[in-house]
């Protein structure tokens, strides 16, 4: 992946971002992480377990878990 400035993403740029699950049947053209990062199809991998370096801004901006 290439960043908007033209630099190719390296290992130190890789983070796990948190993204709200889109509601409804329509697939959005892009997903927007809690930190504001826009992710287009083919630009990211799905992580289905707790692994990787989390994006600090996504962690701060994501909603707290609901407890019952």
CHARMM-style PDB file with segment names, atoms N, HN, CA, C and O in Angstrom:
ATOM      1  N   UNK     1       0.844  -1.170   0.000  1.00  0.00      PROA
ATOM      2  CA  UNK     1       0.000   0.000   0.000  1.00  0.00      PROA
ATOM      3  C   UNK     1       0.892   1.236   0.000  1.00  0.00      PROA
ATOM      4  O   UNK     1       1.968   1.240   0.598  1.00  0.00      PROA
ATOM      5  N   UNK     2       0.444   2.257  -0.660  1.00  0.00      PROA
ATOM      6  HN  UNK     2      -0.430   2.254  -1.146  1.00  0.00      PROA
ATOM      7  CA  UNK     2       1.164   3.520  -0.717  1.00  0.00      PROA
ATOM      8  C   UNK     2       0.380   4.590   0.040  1.00  0.00      PROA
ATOM      9  O   UNK     2      -0.832   4.724  -0.134  1.00  0.00      PROA
ATOM     10  N   UNK     3       1.076   5.342   0.871  1.00  0.00      PROA
ATOM     11  HN  UNK     3       2.060   5.233   1.013  1.00  0.00      PROA
ATOM     12  CA  UNK     3       0.440   6.425   1.620  1.00  0.00      PROA
ATOM     13  C   UNK     3       0.148   7.597   0.697  1.00  0.00      PROA
ATOM     14  O   UNK     3       0.750   7.703  -0.371  1.00  0.00      PROA
ATOM     15  N   UNK     4      -0.771   8.486   1.093  1.00  0.00      PROA
ATOM     16  HN  UNK     4      -1.260   8.400   1.961  1.00  0.00      PROA
ATOM     17  CA  UNK     4      -1.106   9.624   0.226  1.00  0.00      PROA
ATOM     18  C   UNK     4       0.104  10.448  -0.222  1.00  0.00      PROA
ATOM     19  O   UNK     4       0.072  11.033  -1.305  1.00  0.00      PROA
ATOM     20  N   UNK     5       1.159  10.510   0.575  1.00  0.00      PROA
ATOM     21  HN  UNK     5       1.186  10.035   1.455  1.00  0.00      PROA
ATOM     22  CA  UNK     5       2.360  11.258   0.212  1.00  0.00      PROA
ATOM     23  C   UNK     5       3.255  10.530  -0.774  1.00  0.00      PROA
ATOM     24  O   UNK     5       4.251  11.090  -1.232  1.00  0.00      PROA
ATOM     25  N   UNK     6       2.915   9.280  -1.112  1.00  0.00      PROA
ATOM     26  HN  UNK     6       2.106   8.825  -0.740  1.00  0.00      PROA
ATOM     27  CA  UNK     6       3.683   8.508  -2.077  1.00  0.00      PROA
ATOM     28  C   UNK     6       4.632   7.497  -1.458  1.00  0.00      PROA
ATOM     29  O   UNK     6       5.204   6.671  -2.170  1.00  0.00      PROA
ATOM     30  N   UNK     7       4.809   7.547  -0.137  1.00  0.00      PROA
ATOM     31  HN  UNK     7       4.344   8.217   0.442  1.00  0.00      PROA
ATOM     32  CA  UNK     7       5.713   6.608   0.530  1.00  0.00      PROA
ATOM     33  C   UNK     7       5.032   5.251   0.668  1.00  0.00      PROA
ATOM     34  O   UNK     7       3.845   5.175   0.986  1.00  0.00      PROA
ATOM     35  N   UNK     8       5.787   4.184   0.427  1.00  0.00      PROA
ATOM     36  HN  UNK     8       6.751   4.246   0.168  1.00  0.00      PROA
ATOM     37  CA  UNK     8       5.264   2.833   0.563  1.00  0.00      PROA
ATOM     38  C   UNK     8       5.214   2.476   2.047  1.00  0.00      PROA
ATOM     39  O   UNK     8       6.138   2.781   2.801  1.00  0.00      PROA
ATOM     40  N   UNK     9       4.129   1.830   2.452  1.00  0.00      PROA
ATOM     41  HN  UNK     9       3.379   1.582   1.839  1.00  0.00      PROA
ATOM     42  CA  UNK     9       3.935   1.445   3.844  1.00  0.00      PROA
ATOM     43  C   UNK     9       4.960   0.380   4.222  1.00  0.00      PROA
ATOM     44  O   UNK     9       5.150  -0.600   3.502  1.00  0.00      PROA
ATOM     45  N   UNK    10       5.613   0.590   5.357  1.00  0.00      PROA
ATOM     46  HN  UNK    10       5.459   1.386   5.942  1.00  0.00      PROA
ATOM     47  CA  UNK    10       6.566  -0.380   5.893  1.00  0.00      PROA
ATOM     48  C   UNK    10       6.008  -1.044   7.136  1.00  0.00      PROA
ATOM     49  O   UNK    10       4.895  -0.742   7.565  1.00  0.00      PROA
ATOM     50  N   UNK    11       6.782  -1.948   7.711  1.00  0.00      PROA
ATOM     51  HN  UNK    11       7.687  -2.193   7.362  1.00  0.00      PROA
ATOM     52  CA  UNK    11       6.325  -2.687   8.892  1.00  0.00      PROA
ATOM     53  C   UNK    11       6.013  -1.768  10.070  1.00  0.00      PROA
ATOM     54  O   UNK    11       5.084  -2.042  10.829  1.00  0.00      PROA
ATOM     55  N   UNK    12       6.770  -0.687  10.235  1.00  0.00      PROA
ATOM     56  HN  UNK    12       7.525  -0.465   9.618  1.00  0.00      PROA
ATOM     57  CA  UNK    12       6.525   0.208  11.363  1.00  0.00      PROA
ATOM     58  C   UNK    12       5.236   1.008  11.200  1.00  0.00      PROA
ATOM     59  O   UNK    12       4.754   1.600  12.166  1.00  0.00      PROA
ATOM     60  N   UNK    13       4.671   1.036   9.992  1.00  0.00      PROA
ATOM     61  HN  UNK    13       5.062   0.556   9.207  1.00  0.00      PROA
ATOM     62  CA  UNK    13       3.420   1.752   9.741  1.00  0.00      PROA
ATOM     63  C   UNK    13       2.196   0.884  10.015  1.00  0.00      PROA
ATOM     64  O   UNK    13       1.081   1.399  10.093  1.00  0.00      PROA
ATOM     65  N   UNK    14       2.386  -0.390  10.159  1.00  0.00      PROA
ATOM     66  HN  UNK    14       3.292  -0.808  10.096  1.00  0.00      PROA
ATOM     67  CA  UNK    14       1.255  -1.308  10.275  1.00  0.00      PROA
ATOM     68  C   UNK    14       0.673  -1.281  11.676  1.00  0.00      PROA
ATOM     69  O   UNK    14       1.387  -1.449  12.665  1.00  0.00      PROA
ATOM     70  N   UNK    15      -0.631  -1.066  11.746  1.00  0.00      PROA
ATOM     71  HN  UNK    15      -1.211  -0.930  10.943  1.00  0.00      PROA
ATOM     72  CA  UNK    15      -1.365  -1.042  13.008  1.00  0.00      PROA
ATOM     73  C   UNK    15      -2.694  -1.746  12.814  1.00  0.00      PROA
ATOM     74  O   UNK    15      -3.176  -1.895  11.691  1.00  0.00      PROA
ATOM     75  N   UNK    16      -3.272  -2.171  13.905  1.00  0.00      PROA
ATOM     76  HN  UNK    16      -2.881  -2.050  14.817  1.00  0.00      PROA
ATOM     77  CA  UNK    16      -4.616  -2.744  13.885  1.00  0.00      PROA
ATOM     78  C   UNK    16      -5.583  -1.614  14.219  1.00  0.00      PROA
ATOM     79  O   UNK    16      -5.517  -1.021  15.296  1.00  0.00      PROA
ATOM     80  N   UNK    17      -6.483  -1.324  13.281  1.00  0.00      PROA
ATOM     81  HN  UNK    17      -6.538  -1.806  12.406  1.00  0.00      PROA
ATOM     82  CA  UNK    17      -7.470  -0.263  13.469  1.00  0.00      PROA
ATOM     83  C   UNK    17      -8.812  -0.868  13.834  1.00  0.00      PROA
ATOM     84  O   UNK    17      -9.133  -1.983  13.425  1.00  0.00      PROA
ATOM     85  N   UNK    18      -9.587  -0.133  14.599  1.00  0.00      PROA
ATOM     86  HN  UNK    18      -9.326   0.773  14.932  1.00  0.00      PROA
ATOM     87  CA  UNK    18     -10.931  -0.557  14.978  1.00  0.00      PROA
ATOM     88  C   UNK    18     -11.937   0.168  14.095  1.00  0.00      PROA
ATOM     89  O   UNK    18     -11.875   1.385  13.917  1.00  0.00      PROA
ATOM     90  N   UNK    19     -12.865  -0.610  13.547  1.00  0.00      PROA
ATOM     91  HN  UNK    19     -12.916  -1.598  13.691  1.00  0.00      PROA
ATOM     92  CA  UNK    19     -13.837  -0.063  12.607  1.00  0.00      PROA
ATOM     93  C   UNK    19     -15.239  -0.471  13.051  1.00  0.00      PROA
ATOM     94  O   UNK    19     -15.483  -1.647  13.321  1.00  0.00      PROA
ATOM     95  N   UNK    20     -16.160   0.487  13.128  1.00  0.00      PROA
ATOM     96  HN  UNK    20     -15.962   1.443  12.909  1.00  0.00      PROA
ATOM     97  CA  UNK    20     -17.536   0.108  13.464  1.00  0.00      PROA
ATOM     98  C   UNK    20     -18.118  -0.760  12.345  1.00  0.00      PROA
ATOM     99  O   UNK    20     -17.855  -0.526  11.165  1.00  0.00      PROA
ATOM    100  N   UNK    21     -18.895  -1.744  12.723  1.00  0.00      PROA
ATOM    101  HN  UNK    21     -19.109  -1.935  13.681  1.00  0.00      PROA
ATOM    102  CA  UNK    21     -19.507  -2.640  11.733  1.00  0.00      PROA
ATOM    103  C   UNK    21     -20.604  -1.877  11.000  1.00  0.00      PROA
ATOM    104  O   UNK    21     -21.511  -1.333  11.630  1.00  0.00      PROA
ATOM    105  N   UNK    22     -20.522  -1.836   9.653  1.00  0.00      PROA
ATOM    106  HN  UNK    22     -19.786  -2.278   9.142  1.00  0.00      PROA
ATOM    107  CA  UNK    22     -21.577  -1.141   8.890  1.00  0.00      PROA
ATOM    108  C   UNK    22     -22.917  -1.840   9.081  1.00  0.00      PROA
ATOM    109  O   UNK    22     -22.995  -3.068   9.061  1.00  0.00      PROA
ATOM    110  N   UNK    23     -23.958  -1.055   9.265  1.00  0.00      PROA
ATOM    111  HN  UNK    23     -23.894  -0.057   9.281  1.00  0.00      PROA
ATOM    112  CA  UNK    23     -25.303  -1.599   9.433  1.00  0.00      PROA
ATOM    113  C   UNK    23     -26.023  -1.631   8.094  1.00  0.00      PROA
ATOM    114  O   UNK    23     -25.718  -0.842   7.200  1.00  0.00      PROA
ATOM    115  N   UNK    24     -26.963  -2.528   7.959  1.00  0.00      PROA
ATOM    116  HN  UNK    24     -27.210  -3.169   8.685  1.00  0.00      PROA
ATOM    117  CA  UNK    24     -27.750  -2.612   6.733  1.00  0.00      PROA
ATOM    118  C   UNK    24     -27.116  -3.569   5.729  1.00  0.00      PROA
ATOM    119  O   UNK    24     -26.085  -4.187   5.994  1.00  0.00      PROA
ATOM    120  N   UNK    25     -27.758  -3.673   4.577  1.00  0.00      PROA
ATOM    121  HN  UNK    25     -28.596  -3.171   4.361  1.00  0.00      PROA
ATOM    122  CA  UNK    25     -27.320  -4.609   3.549  1.00  0.00      PROA
ATOM    123  C   UNK    25     -26.360  -3.999   2.544  1.00  0.00      PROA
ATOM    124  O   UNK    25     -25.690  -4.726   1.810  1.00  0.00      PROA
ATOM    125  N   UNK    26     -26.282  -2.677   2.498  1.00  0.00      PROA
ATOM    126  HN  UNK    26     -26.827  -2.086   3.094  1.00  0.00      PROA
ATOM    127  CA  UNK    26     -25.411  -2.022   1.522  1.00  0.00      PROA
ATOM    128  C   UNK    26     -23.958  -2.094   1.967  1.00  0.00      PROA
ATOM    129  O   UNK    26     -23.642  -1.889   3.139  1.00  0.00      PROA
ATOM    130  N   UNK    27     -23.071  -2.392   1.007  1.00  0.00      PROA
ATOM    131  HN  UNK    27     -23.328  -2.559   0.055  1.00  0.00      PROA
ATOM    132  CA  UNK    27     -21.638  -2.395   1.288  1.00  0.00      PROA
ATOM    133  C   UNK    27     -21.096  -1.001   1.017  1.00  0.00      PROA
ATOM    134  O   UNK    27     -21.260  -0.479  -0.086  1.00  0.00      PROA
ATOM    135  N   UNK    28     -20.458  -0.395   2.001  1.00  0.00      PROA
ATOM    136  HN  UNK    28     -20.325  -0.819   2.897  1.00  0.00      PROA
ATOM    137  CA  UNK    28     -19.903   0.945   1.777  1.00  0.00      PROA
ATOM    138  C   UNK    28     -18.713   0.882   0.824  1.00  0.00      PROA
ATOM    139  O   UNK    28     -18.055  -0.152   0.710  1.00  0.00      PROA
ATOM    140  N   UNK    29     -18.445   1.982   0.151  1.00  0.00      PROA
ATOM    141  HN  UNK    29     -18.980   2.822   0.244  1.00  0.00      PROA
ATOM    142  CA  UNK    29     -17.294   2.048  -0.764  1.00  0.00      PROA
ATOM    143  C   UNK    29     -15.989   1.998   0.004  1.00  0.00      PROA
ATOM    144  O   UNK    29     -14.965   1.571  -0.531  1.00  0.00      PROA
ATOM    145  N   UNK    30     -16.017   2.431   1.252  1.00  0.00      PROA
ATOM    146  HN  UNK    30     -16.848   2.777   1.687  1.00  0.00      PROA
ATOM    147  CA  UNK    30     -14.835   2.413   2.107  1.00  0.00      PROA
ATOM    148  C   UNK    30     -15.278   2.308   3.552  1.00  0.00      PROA
ATOM    149  O   UNK    30     -16.406   2.662   3.895  1.00  0.00      PROA
ATOM    150  N   UNK    31     -14.387   1.819   4.392  1.00  0.00      PROA
ATOM    151  HN  UNK    31     -13.471   1.531   4.113  1.00  0.00      PROA
ATOM    152  CA  UNK    31     -14.637   1.766   5.823  1.00  0.00      PROA
ATOM    153  C   UNK    31     -13.841   2.887   6.476  1.00  0.00      PROA
ATOM    154  O   UNK    31     -12.757   3.239   6.011  1.00  0.00      PROA
ATOM    155  N   UNK    32     -14.377   3.442   7.548  1.00  0.00      PROA
ATOM    156  HN  UNK    32     -15.258   3.156   7.925  1.00  0.00      PROA
ATOM    157  CA  UNK    32     -13.679   4.516   8.254  1.00  0.00      PROA
ATOM    158  C   UNK    32     -13.422   4.057   9.681  1.00  0.00      PROA
ATOM    159  O   UNK    32     -14.357   3.777  10.430  1.00  0.00      PROA
ATOM    160  N   UNK    33     -12.156   3.980  10.049  1.00  0.00      PROA
ATOM    161  HN  UNK    33     -11.396   4.207   9.440  1.00  0.00      PROA
ATOM    162  CA  UNK    33     -11.766   3.577  11.403  1.00  0.00      PROA
ATOM    163  C   UNK    33     -12.105   4.689  12.385  1.00  0.00      PROA
ATOM    164  O   UNK    33     -12.325   5.832  11.987  1.00  0.00      PROA
ATOM    165  N   UNK    34     -12.144   4.352  13.655  1.00  0.00      PROA
ATOM    166  HN  UNK    34     -11.965   3.422  13.978  1.00  0.00      PROA
ATOM    167  CA  UNK    34     -12.439   5.353  14.681  1.00  0.00      PROA
ATOM    168  C   UNK    34     -11.432   6.498  14.672  1.00  0.00      PROA
ATOM    169  O   UNK    34     -11.754   7.605  15.103  1.00  0.00      PROA
ATOM    170  N   UNK    35     -10.222   6.247  14.190  1.00  0.00      PROA
ATOM    171  HN  UNK    35      -9.960   5.347  13.840  1.00  0.00      PROA
ATOM    172  CA  UNK    35      -9.206   7.300  14.137  1.00  0.00      PROA
ATOM    173  C   UNK    35      -9.372   8.197  12.915  1.00  0.00      PROA
ATOM    174  O   UNK    35      -8.695   9.219  12.797  1.00  0.00      PROA
ATOM    175  N   UNK    36     -10.275   7.820  11.999  1.00  0.00      PROA
ATOM    176  HN  UNK    36     -10.825   6.990  12.094  1.00  0.00      PROA
ATOM    177  CA  UNK    36     -10.503   8.615  10.795  1.00  0.00      PROA
ATOM    178  C   UNK    36      -9.856   8.046   9.552  1.00  0.00      PROA
ATOM    179  O   UNK    36     -10.085   8.557   8.456  1.00  0.00      PROA
ATOM    180  N   UNK    37      -9.047   6.995   9.690  1.00  0.00      PROA
ATOM    181  HN  UNK    37      -8.861   6.580  10.581  1.00  0.00      PROA
ATOM    182  CA  UNK    37      -8.400   6.377   8.533  1.00  0.00      PROA
ATOM    183  C   UNK    37      -9.454   5.767   7.612  1.00  0.00      PROA
ATOM    184  O   UNK    37     -10.307   5.001   8.061  1.00  0.00      PROA
ATOM    185  N   UNK    38      -9.393   6.103   6.333  1.00  0.00      PROA
ATOM    186  HN  UNK    38      -8.699   6.725   5.969  1.00  0.00      PROA
ATOM    187  CA  UNK    38     -10.308   5.554   5.340  1.00  0.00      PROA
ATOM    188  C   UNK    38      -9.634   4.337   4.719  1.00  0.00      PROA
ATOM    189  O   UNK    38      -8.513   4.426   4.217  1.00  0.00      PROA
ATOM    190  N   UNK    39     -10.324   3.200   4.756  1.00  0.00      PROA
ATOM    191  HN  UNK    39     -11.234   3.128   5.163  1.00  0.00      PROA
ATOM    192  CA  UNK    39      -9.784   1.949   4.224  1.00  0.00      PROA
ATOM    193  C   UNK    39     -10.669   1.504   3.073  1.00  0.00      PROA
ATOM    194  O   UNK    39     -11.856   1.235   3.253  1.00  0.00      PROA
ATOM    195  N   UNK    40     -10.083   1.430   1.903  1.00  0.00      PROA
ATOM    196  HN  UNK    40      -9.118   1.649   1.757  1.00  0.00      PROA
ATOM    197  CA  UNK    40     -10.794   1.014   0.692  1.00  0.00      PROA
ATOM    198  C   UNK    40     -10.605  -0.484   0.479  1.00  0.00      PROA
ATOM    199  O   UNK    40      -9.674  -1.072   1.030  1.00  0.00      PROA
ATOM    200  N   UNK    41     -11.476  -1.107  -0.313  1.00  0.00      PROA
ATOM    201  HN  UNK    41     -12.232  -0.629  -0.760  1.00  0.00      PROA
ATOM    202  CA  UNK    41     -11.347  -2.548  -0.568  1.00  0.00      PROA
ATOM    203  C   UNK    41      -9.941  -2.900  -1.069  1.00  0.00      PROA
ATOM    204  O   UNK    41      -9.380  -2.222  -1.930  1.00  0.00      PROA
ATOM    205  N   UNK    42      -9.395  -3.972  -0.508  1.00  0.00      PROA
ATOM    206  HN  UNK    42      -9.850  -4.522   0.192  1.00  0.00      PROA
ATOM    207  CA  UNK    42      -8.081  -4.452  -0.908  1.00  0.00      PROA
ATOM    208  C   UNK    42      -6.914  -3.785  -0.196  1.00  0.00      PROA
ATOM    209  O   UNK    42      -5.762  -4.131  -0.456  1.00  0.00      PROA
ATOM    210  N   UNK    43      -7.182  -2.839   0.693  1.00  0.00      PROA
ATOM    211  HN  UNK    43      -8.118  -2.557   0.904  1.00  0.00      PROA
ATOM    212  CA  UNK    43      -6.106  -2.134   1.383  1.00  0.00      PROA
ATOM    213  C   UNK    43      -5.807  -2.684   2.774  1.00  0.00      PROA
ATOM    214  O   UNK    43      -4.852  -2.236   3.409  1.00  0.00      PROA
ATOM    215  N   UNK    44      -6.576  -3.620   3.256  1.00  0.00      PROA
ATOM    216  HN  UNK    44      -7.352  -3.983   2.740  1.00  0.00      PROA
ATOM    217  CA  UNK    44      -6.381  -4.092   4.624  1.00  0.00      PROA
ATOM    218  C   UNK    44      -6.685  -5.578   4.720  1.00  0.00      PROA
ATOM    219  O   UNK    44      -7.305  -6.167   3.835  1.00  0.00      PROA
ATOM    220  N   UNK    45      -6.236  -6.159   5.805  1.00  0.00      PROA
ATOM    221  HN  UNK    45      -5.732  -5.680   6.524  1.00  0.00      PROA
ATOM    222  CA  UNK    45      -6.520  -7.552   6.124  1.00  0.00      PROA
ATOM    223  C   UNK    45      -7.420  -7.595   7.348  1.00  0.00      PROA
ATOM    224  O   UNK    45      -7.306  -6.752   8.237  1.00  0.00      PROA
ATOM    225  N   UNK    46      -8.304  -8.564   7.395  1.00  0.00      PROA
ATOM    226  HN  UNK    46      -8.396  -9.249   6.672  1.00  0.00      PROA
ATOM    227  CA  UNK    46      -9.185  -8.743   8.539  1.00  0.00      PROA
ATOM    228  C   UNK    46      -8.422  -9.477   9.637  1.00  0.00      PROA
ATOM    229  O   UNK    46      -7.806 -10.511   9.381  1.00  0.00      PROA
ATOM    230  N   UNK    47      -8.462  -8.954  10.840  1.00  0.00      PROA
ATOM    231  HN  UNK    47      -8.963  -8.114  11.048  1.00  0.00      PROA
ATOM    232  CA  UNK    47      -7.875  -9.610  12.004  1.00  0.00      PROA
ATOM    233  C   UNK    47      -9.035 -10.005  12.895  1.00  0.00      PROA
ATOM    234  O   UNK    47      -9.743  -9.144  13.419  1.00  0.00      PROA
ATOM    235  N   UNK    48      -9.235 -11.304  13.070  1.00  0.00      PROA
ATOM    236  HN  UNK    48      -8.660 -12.003  12.645  1.00  0.00      PROA
ATOM    237  CA  UNK    48     -10.397 -11.752  13.844  1.00  0.00      PROA
ATOM    238  C   UNK    48     -10.044 -12.199  15.262  1.00  0.00      PROA
ATOM    239  O   UNK    48     -10.882 -12.767  15.962  1.00  0.00      PROA
ATOM    240  N   UNK    49      -8.816 -11.946  15.680  1.00  0.00      PROA
ATOM    241  HN  UNK    49      -8.135 -11.485  15.111  1.00  0.00      PROA
ATOM    242  CA  UNK    49      -8.402 -12.213  17.051  1.00  0.00      PROA
ATOM    243  C   UNK    49      -7.670 -10.987  17.584  1.00  0.00      PROA
ATOM    244  O   UNK    49      -7.315 -10.088  16.821  1.00  0.00      PROA
ATOM    245  N   UNK    50      -7.449 -10.954  18.869  1.00  0.00      PROA
ATOM    246  HN  UNK    50      -7.737 -11.684  19.489  1.00  0.00      PROA
ATOM    247  CA  UNK    50      -6.688  -9.851  19.450  1.00  0.00      PROA
ATOM    248  C   UNK    50      -5.208 -10.075  19.151  1.00  0.00      PROA
ATOM    249  O   UNK    50      -4.546 -10.872  19.815  1.00  0.00      PROA
ATOM    250  N   UNK    51      -4.708  -9.379  18.166  1.00  0.00      PROA
ATOM    251  HN  UNK    51      -5.246  -8.732  17.626  1.00  0.00      PROA
ATOM    252  CA  UNK    51      -3.309  -9.522  17.769  1.00  0.00      PROA
ATOM    253  C   UNK    51      -2.855  -8.233  17.096  1.00  0.00      PROA
ATOM    254  O   UNK    51      -3.674  -7.484  16.563  1.00  0.00      PROA
ATOM    255  N   UNK    52      -1.574  -7.980  17.120  1.00  0.00      PROA
ATOM    256  HN  UNK    52      -0.909  -8.588  17.553  1.00  0.00      PROA
ATOM    257  CA  UNK    52      -1.021  -6.825  16.430  1.00  0.00      PROA
ATOM    258  C   UNK    52      -0.986  -5.582  17.298  1.00  0.00      PROA
ATOM    259  O   UNK    52      -1.530  -5.551  18.402  1.00  0.00      PROA
ATOM    260  N   UNK    53      -0.330  -4.555  16.766  1.00  0.00      PROA
ATOM    261  HN  UNK    53       0.111  -4.580  15.869  1.00  0.00      PROA
ATOM    262  CA  UNK    53      -0.180  -3.277  17.463  1.00  0.00      PROA
ATOM    263  C   UNK    53      -1.437  -2.445  17.240  1.00  0.00      PROA
ATOM    264  O   UNK    53      -1.723  -2.065  16.104  1.00  0.00      PROA
ATOM    265  N   UNK    54      -2.204  -2.147  18.307  1.00  0.00      PROA
ATOM    266  HN  UNK    54      -1.972  -2.455  19.229  1.00  0.00      PROA
ATOM    267  CA  UNK    54      -3.429  -1.363  18.120  1.00  0.00      PROA
ATOM    268  C   UNK    54      -3.125   0.105  17.837  1.00  0.00      PROA
ATOM    269  O   UNK    54      -2.131   0.650  18.316  1.00  0.00      PROA
ATOM    270  N   UNK    55      -3.982   0.726  17.063  1.00  0.00      PROA
ATOM    271  HN  UNK    55      -4.789   0.283  16.673  1.00  0.00      PROA
ATOM    272  CA  UNK    55      -3.899   2.155  16.811  1.00  0.00      PROA
ATOM    273  C   UNK    55      -4.343   2.864  18.095  1.00  0.00      PROA
ATOM    274  O   UNK    55      -5.472   2.668  18.543  1.00  0.00      PROA
ATOM    275  N   UNK    56      -3.472   3.684  18.691  1.00  0.00      PROA
ATOM    276  HN  UNK    56      -2.554   3.844  18.326  1.00  0.00      PROA
ATOM    277  CA  UNK    56      -3.852   4.347  19.944  1.00  0.00      PROA
ATOM    278  C   UNK    56      -5.087   5.236  19.815  1.00  0.00      PROA
ATOM    279  O   UNK    56      -5.915   5.267  20.725  1.00  0.00      PROA
ATOM    280  N   UNK    57      -5.224   5.951  18.715  1.00  0.00      PROA
ATOM    281  HN  UNK    57      -4.551   5.926  17.976  1.00  0.00      PROA
ATOM    282  CA  UNK    57      -6.371   6.844  18.551  1.00  0.00      PROA
ATOM    283  C   UNK    57      -7.673   6.046  18.406  1.00  0.00      PROA
ATOM    284  O   UNK    57      -8.706   6.452  18.937  1.00  0.00      PROA
ATOM    285  N   UNK    58      -7.631   4.918  17.692  1.00  0.00      PROA
ATOM    286  HN  UNK    58      -6.791   4.588  17.261  1.00  0.00      PROA
ATOM    287  CA  UNK    58      -8.814   4.049  17.599  1.00  0.00      PROA
ATOM    288  C   UNK    58      -9.211   3.546  18.983  1.00  0.00      PROA
ATOM    289  O   UNK    58     -10.395   3.489  19.313  1.00  0.00      PROA
ATOM    290  N   UNK    59      -8.216   3.183  19.791  1.00  0.00      PROA
ATOM    291  HN  UNK    59      -7.253   3.229  19.523  1.00  0.00      PROA
ATOM    292  CA  UNK    59      -8.500   2.675  21.134  1.00  0.00      PROA
ATOM    293  C   UNK    59      -9.188   3.745  21.989  1.00  0.00      PROA
ATOM    294  O   UNK    59     -10.132   3.445  22.721  1.00  0.00      PROA
ATOM    295  N   UNK    60      -8.721   4.976  21.895  1.00  0.00      PROA
ATOM    296  HN  UNK    60      -7.955   5.219  21.301  1.00  0.00      PROA
ATOM    297  CA  UNK    60      -9.287   6.061  22.695  1.00  0.00      PROA
ATOM    298  C   UNK    60     -10.686   6.430  22.220  1.00  0.00      PROA
ATOM    299  O   UNK    60     -11.557   6.729  23.036  1.00  0.00      PROA
ATOM    300  N   UNK    61     -10.909   6.414  20.917  1.00  0.00      PROA
ATOM    301  HN  UNK    61     -10.200   6.172  20.254  1.00  0.00      PROA
ATOM    302  CA  UNK    61     -12.186   6.869  20.358  1.00  0.00      PROA
ATOM    303  C   UNK    61     -13.256   5.783  20.265  1.00  0.00      PROA
ATOM    304  O   UNK    61     -14.427   6.100  20.054  1.00  0.00      PROA
ATOM    305  N   UNK    62     -12.889   4.525  20.416  1.00  0.00      PROA
ATOM    306  HN  UNK    62     -11.938   4.267  20.588  1.00  0.00      PROA
ATOM    307  CA  UNK    62     -13.881   3.455  20.292  1.00  0.00      PROA
ATOM    308  C   UNK    62     -14.795   3.442  21.521  1.00  0.00      PROA
ATOM    309  O   UNK    62     -14.373   3.794  22.622  1.00  0.00      PROA
ATOM    310  N   UNK    63     -16.044   3.033  21.320  1.00  0.00      PROA
ATOM    311  HN  UNK    63     -16.387   2.747  20.426  1.00  0.00      PROA
ATOM    312  CA  UNK    63     -16.977   3.003  22.451  1.00  0.00      PROA
ATOM    313  C   UNK    63     -16.591   1.927  23.467  1.00  0.00      PROA
ATOM    314  O   UNK    63     -15.993   0.909  23.119  1.00  0.00      PROA
ATOM    315  N   UNK    64     -16.942   2.172  24.710  1.00  0.00      PROA
ATOM    316  HN  UNK    64     -17.428   2.999  24.993  1.00  0.00      PROA
ATOM    317  CA  UNK    64     -16.693   1.190  25.767  1.00  0.00      PROA
ATOM    318  C   UNK    64     -17.616  -0.007  25.570  1.00  0.00      PROA
ATOM    319  O   UNK    64     -18.720   0.147  25.048  1.00  0.00      PROA
ATOM    320  N   UNK    65     -17.182  -1.192  25.979  1.00  0.00      PROA
ATOM    321  HN  UNK    65     -16.285  -1.317  26.403  1.00  0.00      PROA
ATOM    322  CA  UNK    65     -18.048  -2.370  25.866  1.00  0.00      PROA
ATOM    323  C   UNK    65     -19.309  -2.205  26.714  1.00  0.00      PROA
ATOM    324  O   UNK    65     -19.289  -1.571  27.769  1.00  0.00      PROA
ATOM    325  N   UNK    66     -20.377  -2.774  26.242  1.00  0.00      PROA
ATOM    326  HN  UNK    66     -20.394  -3.289  25.385  1.00  0.00      PROA
ATOM    327  CA  UNK    66     -21.647  -2.731  26.981  1.00  0.00      PROA
ATOM    328  C   UNK    66     -21.656  -3.916  27.937  1.00  0.00      PROA
ATOM    329  O   UNK    66     -21.461  -5.061  27.527  1.00  0.00      PROA
ATOM    330  N   UNK    67     -21.882  -3.631  29.207  1.00  0.00      PROA
ATOM    331  HN  UNK    67     -22.041  -2.701  29.540  1.00  0.00      PROA
ATOM    332  CA  UNK    67     -21.975  -4.713  30.207  1.00  0.00      PROA
ATOM    333  C   UNK    67     -23.412  -4.799  30.678  1.00  0.00      PROA
ATOM    334  O   UNK    67     -24.109  -3.790  30.785  1.00  0.00      PROA
ATOM    335  N   UNK    68     -23.841  -6.006  30.954  1.00  0.00      PROA
ATOM    336  HN  UNK    68     -23.275  -6.826  30.866  1.00  0.00      PROA
ATOM    337  CA  UNK    68     -25.230  -6.223  31.398  1.00  0.00      PROA
ATOM    338  C   UNK    68     -25.237  -6.977  32.691  1.00  0.00      PROA
ATOM    339  OT1 UNK    68     -26.304  -7.262  33.234  1.00  0.00      PROA
TER     340      UNK     68
END
